[in-house]
Amino acid sequence: CDNVCHGGEGPACNGRRLPAILYLNPGWTPAHGGELLVYPPLEESDGQKGDKGEGDAPVGCIEPIANRLLLFYADARVPHEVLPSHAERLAITLWYYDSDEVQRANGVPV
């Protein structure tokens, strides 16, 4: 998880809400690797560690194909990992943030 947070609160909140990833890999093949694996949502108690649950199998595998746009939640709703890449892997990532949560993470009263 890119934002280990529950309901906008918690010691590891960072404000990240939604990544937008545009893949730029022309001619990508499965041998190139670099897929994004998506896991089942974490329970609140598991989400504090920011990692997928022990023994969870992925529920999705997204190939980094050129011109594919990917949007997903950055918190415990969508634990994920990127597999190793065996070729150059290109992507543009844009983060959407929750401004109140960023201020709290930086110690600014909201």
N, C-alpha and C positions, 0 to 999 in steps of 0.2 A: 504494500500500500504506500502511496506517495504522501498521504496525509493521515497519520494515525490519530484520529479524532472522533469523538462521538457527540453529535448535536452541537458542534461548534465549540466544544469544551474539551480540555485535557492537556496534560503537560507536553504532548508532542504535536499539538495542532500547529499548522503552518499556513493555513489559508488556501492551499491548493484545492480547487474544486473539480475542475474539468480540464483534462489535457486534450488538445486537438493535434493529432499527428497526421502529417501528410507524408506518405512514403514516396520516395523518388528513386526506385530501383528498376531501371529498364532491364528486361531480360532475366528477371529473377527466376530461379528454379529452386525446388526443394533442397537440392544439394548445397545451396548457398546458406541455408539456415537463417537465423535471426528472427524467427517467428515470435509473436507475442502469445504467451499462454495465459488464459483467464481461468481463475479458480472460483469455487462457490463463495458466496459472501461469508465473512467471518462473524462469529458470535461476538458480542460486545467484549467479553472477557478475553477472547483471542485477539481482537483488534488492537489492544493496547500494545502488543509487541510488534505490530506492523508487518507481519509475515503471514504467509498462507498457513492454513491449519495443517497439522501433522497428518500425513498420509492422504491428504485430499488429492484427488485426480483432477486434472484440468477439465473444464466444461467447454472450452473453446480454444482454437488455435488459429490465429490470424496471420496470414502470410503477408510479408511486406512488399506487396505488389505495387508497381509504379502507379501513381495517381489515386491510390486508395486513401480515403480520409477516415480516420478512426477517432471517435469520441467516446469517452467513458468516465465514470466517476472515479476520483482519485483516492477515495477513502475505503473503508472496510467492505463496502458493497461490491468492489471489483478488485480483489487481490490479483496480482499479475506478475509475470516475469518475462524477460526477453531471453530467448535461447541464444547460445553462442552463434556468431556469424562466421562463415567460412569464405566470405567474399566481402568486398566493400559494401556497406549498408548505409544508405542515405535516407534521411528523414528531416522534416522540419517540425518542431514541436512548439506549440503555443499554449501557454497556461492561462486559464481563467481563475481568478482568485476571489475569495470572499474578503472584502476590505475590512469588515469588523473583526474577523478572525485574525487577519494579518496584524492589525493593531494590537489585539490582545496578546498575540505571540511575541510582539515586540515590546510588551509592557506598557502600552498606551491605553489609558482608560477609554472605554467605548461608551 
